Amino acid sequence: MQTAPYGSWASPITSELLVSAAVGVLSVAARRGNVYWLEARPLEGGRQVLMRRAAGGEVTEVTPAPFNARTLVHEYGGVPFVIADDGTAYCSSLADQRIYRLRPNQDPEPLTHGDRMRYADGVLDERRGLLYCVREDHSDPDREPVNTIVVIDLATGDESIVAGGNDFYSDPRLSPDGGQLCWLTWCHPNMPWDGTELWLASLDEAGLPERPVMVAGGLAESIFQPEWSPTGELYFVSDRTGWWNVHRHEPDGDQSRPVAALDADFASAAFVLGLRTYAFLSDGRVVCAFSQAGTWRLALLDPASGALRDLDLPLNFVASVCADGSTAYFVGAGATTSPIVYSLDSESLALTPLRESTSIALDPGHLSQSQPIEFPTTGGVSAHALYYAPTNADFRAPDGELPPLLVRSHGGPTSAARAALNLDIQFWTSRGFAVVDVNYGGSTGYGRPYRERLNGRWGVVDVDDCVNAARYLAGRGLVDPDRMAITGGSAGGYTTLCALTFHDTFRAGASHFGIGDLEALARDTHKFESRYLDSMVGPYPASRDLYVERSPINHVDGLSAAVIFFQGLEDKVVPPAQAEAMVAALERKGVPVAYLPFEGEQHGFRKAENIKRCIEAELYFYGRVFGFTPADDLDPVPITNL
């Protein structure tokens, strides 16, 4: 074992490994023994490819190159495809946002006609030859996009509006007999995790709704993933008890009690459409995923008795749950395993990997496992985080040296850090950094009251929790208090900039497409999030004083830590002007600052070369600021004022 300073350890987890040996696996679906999923491929410019694994095990691409299976509804997108019984796929194309019909062994054929329309979250009515889905109409540039649920004739491509008039819609779901359709809807200023409504309607012979009624939800109740049982009962996830639990709709009974009451969340923040945490097996049991203390579990639920059986699988993250007959399918990851598409036999509980997101086997001696921590924070309460110690079987640090700390602030901000293997984190820990991934107040997975800590307090609660996580670890002698940095993307970038501006805990930070000016965000962002700040800060412009007070751009005099900025030039969520204004202000002030803009990137980077450049540049930056020399051969980054 070699002795070398923290931060300078050589690691097999390279930036090339992050992109060359890995794909993203998401949005699993199953139909008649065939399993489908999306692969996000950094080496193909982030192209998303719809894959199919036949019952016999053969894996093929459903969408031929250069087809990019991606929808831009809500800008964040969601599930862009739906599968028919005969294997025909109906899928949105990133290039023009139209839905295409993809029959086996045939070229993609456009189904929809309209320009400037976006589609997602579909369900097929094969008896009537119809496709129900969410549509986002961008045809009038002088107004907000119009969101509706539409029904599309599969023979002609003609569309009819099924539900409209509200600001947002999601989750159209057809009953097994085709007689009823349900959906979710909500209006500004609510986000889907604040308050949604579940509507139910009978369908006439043409597939159009009759007598729609609201059956659950409201302004202060979040409904997630309505789903029909095999016998035609309607289920949904509600947080009316303070936790997102599974409920059953009882038209003539009490709707206030969950099927199984548990202090756990069976849902996550619906930034994208088509999220699924549970599914019905053919015998009526439910395979479901739930989150407790930052860790996801998979269980079997008997709706009749309410009995919940934790399957105790070697996984701590589960997503995109679906079922076909007696078999469940999902994306799962563990402490030392990257996301994998799995099948689970509900009788034998045999767990079978179908598609791994990385082809590289990693030495456990180079992997740091997450440790949930709970620490005191402002207001006499506690907050949560996942701590990772520096780990590399080939290296040790000199006696008496403490490691630098990298605090990660997740995006959203209504989201959560997850405990599963994350190679981005391992990149740092295997080089000698300690990392803490903070689930600050406002994060999901800890119940609605914890989520609501951020109401009216964004830029305060999240920042305090990140600062206090760092101080907690420094106070326990686990990290060097003079070499602490904070990093985050999007909303996490805002938390990063606030922490650097309003506190003196950190010597450096990295803002990945982060927010520096809340006023600019309130005036210039997309429809889905255009009123998000009403609950987290206050209505604008009535609460303008809070926006000014909490915007780092207005308080650059208080910022003395070094900052590196990463920004996509086609970002519609956080436009480049935000980063550019912060950079200019820091340059004038004389603070060390670096800026890396990327053409062709939107909100979150998808191209392999840009993902590599970002993490290498951040390492180079910290090396210059903290005074260590990375073992990697890194391209230099121009740093002003250093």
BELSULSUL-V325572 format. One record per backbone hydrogen bond with DSSP energy under -1.0 kcal/mol. NH is the residue of the N-H (numbers start at 1). CO is the residue of the C=O. If there is no record, write none. Layout:
<<NH	CO> <NH	CO>>
This chain:
<<2	394> <4	396> <7	431> <8	5> <9	431> <14	12> <18	14> <20	16> <21	17> <23	357> <24	40> <26	38> <29	36> <31	34> <34	31> <35	53> <36	29> <37	51> <38	26> <39	49> <40	24> <41	47> <44	41> <45	42> <46	41> <49	39> <51	37> <52	60> <53	35> <54	58> <57	54> <60	52> <62	50> <63	50> <67	64> <69	48> <70	68> <75	72> <76	74> <77	73> <79	273> <82	90> <84	88> <87	84> <89	102> <90	82> <91	100> <92	80> <93	98> <94	68> <97	93> <100	91> <101	109> <102	89> <106	103> <109	101> <111	99> <112	99> <118	136> <120	134> <121	79> <123	132> <125	130> <129	125> <130	125> <131	152> <132	123> <133	150> <134	120> <135	148> <136	118> <137	146> <138	116> <143	140> <146	137> <148	135> <149	163> <150	133> <151	160> <152	131> <153	158> <154	129> <157	153> <160	151> <162	149> <163	149> <168	186> <170	184> <173	182> <175	180> <178	175> <181	201> <182	173> <183	199> <184	170> <185	197> <186	168> <190	187> <194	191> <195	191> <196	221> <197	185> <198	216> <199	183> <200	213> <201	181> <202	210> <203	179> <204	208> <207	204> <210	202> <213	200> <215	198> <216	198> <218	196> <221	218> <224	237> <227	235> <229	233> <232	229> <235	227> <236	247> <237	224> <238	245> <239	222> <242	239> <245	238> <245	243> <247	236> <249	234> <253	250> <259	246> <264	262> <265	291> <266	244> <271	269> <273	77> <279	287> <281	285> <282	325> <284	281> <286	301> <287	279> <288	299> <289	277> <290	297> <291	265> <292	295> <295	292> <296	316> <297	290> <299	288> <300	309> <301	286> <302	307> <306	302> <309	300> <311	298> <315	313> <316	333> <317	333> <319	331> <321	276> <322	329> <324	327> <327	324> <328	344> <329	322> <330	342> <331	319> <332	340> <333	317> <334	337> <340	332> <341	355> <342	330> <343	352> <344	328> <345	350> <346	326> <349	345> <352	343> <354	341> <355	341> <357	339> <359	21> <366	363> <367	364> <371	387> <373	385> <375	383> <377	381> <383	375> <384	439> <385	373> <386	437> <387	371> <388	435> <391	429> <393	365> <395	392> <396	2> <401	398> <405	483> <406	434> <407	485> <408	436> <409	487> <415	413> <419	294> <421	334> <426	422> <427	423> <429	425> <430	426> <431	428> <432	429> <433	428> <434	404> <435	388> <436	406> <437	386> <438	408> <439	384> <442	450> <443	440> <444	415> <448	242> <451	447> <452	448> <453	450> <455	452> <456	535> <457	454> <458	536> <460	457> <461	457> <464	460> <465	461> <466	462> <467	463> <468	464> <469	465> <470	466> <471	467> <472	468> <473	469> <474	470> <475	471> <476	472> <477	474> <478	473> <480	403> <483	480> <485	405> <486	508> <487	407> <488	510> <490	512> <492	489> <494	490> <495	491> <496	492> <497	493> <498	494> <499	495> <500	496> <501	497> <502	498> <507	484> <509	562> <510	486> <511	564> <512	488> <513	566> <521	517> <522	518> <523	519> <524	520> <530	527> <532	529> <534	531> <536	532> <537	533> <538	533> <543	539> <544	541> <546	543> <547	543> <548	544> <549	545> <550	546> <553	516> <554	551> <555	552> <558	555> <559	556> <562	507> <563	592> <564	509> <565	594> <566	511> <567	596> <569	598> <570	601> <571	568> <578	575> <580	576> <581	577> <582	578> <583	579> <584	580> <585	581> <586	582> <587	583> <588	584> <589	585> <590	586> <591	586> <593	640> <594	563> <596	565> <598	567> <601	598> <604	602> <608	42> <611	607> <612	608> <613	609> <614	610> <615	611> <616	612> <617	613> <618	614> <619	615> <620	616> <621	617> <622	618> <623	619> <624	620> <625	621> <626	622> <627	623> <628	623> <634	632> <640	593>>
